[in-house]
Amino acid sequence: MTHGTTSKRDTPQSQYEHWSQELLASQKMLRKWHKQGDKITQRYKGKKSTNNATSTKGFDLNLFHSNVKTLSSMLYGNTPKIDVSRRYADPNDDVGRVAANTMERLLNLDVADNGSEMDSVLRSVLQDRMLPGLGCAKVRYEVETEAQVDPETQEEVEVMVSEAAPVEYYYWGDVLWGWTRAYADLPWMAFKNYLTKDEISEKFSEHAADNVPLKKQKMSTGDEASSDPDQDSAMDKGEIWEIWDKKTRTVVWVALGYDKVLKTQKDPLGLHGFFPAPPFFMANPTTDVYLPTPDFVLSQDLYNSIDTLQERIDTITQAVKVVGVYDASAAGVAQMFKDGMDNDLIPVDNWALFGEKGGLRGQIDWVPLNDIVFALEKLVSMRNDSIGLLQQVTGMSDIMRGGLDSAYEGVGQSEMKAKFGSIQVQALQDQFAQFATDLMQIKAEVISRHFSPQTIAERSNMQKSVDVDLL
């Protein structure tokens, strides 16, 4: 290529062609998981999938919802308090100590001022991890400026009014990434943003606003047939993909259906790890391809078996009632079971004939309840065995165990079981804590790289500290 000329691959149209292919390939790679995620979410809400439709008919035991709620409560309680410490606690490193104290104040103040938003982000991320198997959030830098006249030069200049580093939750179906075997080699990740026509015009151009396809946001991510149109958004919006390309350290905005990239920007945050989001809070990743495997998938056969047994129990329970047949010629027999027939005698027209037919026993034949009750008891036993097996597979049996299993089991044995039973919960707690820590580290890096010294000093209120001279 001659110096000074432009490569075809660098034109907005060629970039769009490249990234549209990447996005479509990623959607194809994740399609099966997206369908699984939609069905699992519906299952959690008590709606069972049947031929691309959902139904709430029938008896719903919904152990899945119960297990997820119990485990989620153990993993997250309240908005965490942030602790910032030095990597090396050198006694003479006053600058590092004050910097850590300043950042800790900034982050905790932000959590205090926006506690409900942070709590909502973390709870949403956790729920996405427990249901479809992937939780995601990212950090954004916002700065607001206004034009003011410089009193010295009398020229109009842009002056910063405010700046912030908000944390955003991203729905699991609005995130794509390039093919890789491990997160360390992830080539790019993309976040879907829904913008109105006016927002597209303001952020990009009027031409884009007039030509970017607009559509309603759907509740469902996977199979379109499973989406409820009554749950779609009221306003049509453009789906804008914000692609973070690690190889070139650029951010590209693309709308599928618009024949060129909307915008390309060189690394806007300058983060050490480039991506504005921590590694996904992902369920059961493997090294063949970087994809989540939802917990429900690993136990779905047991959940389905329990549902089948419960439906049969419900059906047979309805059949457990006093029902029988009687000789139509013995009209008085039917009167015995009518209201008001207490301590009364019913006349029989021909007692001799009535006796020849076996009396009352010969005139009535009941539905064999013994057989039905026996079948019901067997089904209940099978269901309970399946529930026990499910709780063992999911680890809930150890989590929920309280007290001793039997009179012959010692306290030490029970405590040991509880200890080993908590390993699975502890592993998930550690993973969730690591995700929250990584998220706050990105936020801290954005603050340290982009916030003005004046903003940092004012918000941390370090002027009132004993270390004011070190600022």
Disulfide bonds with the S-S distance in Angstrom:
none
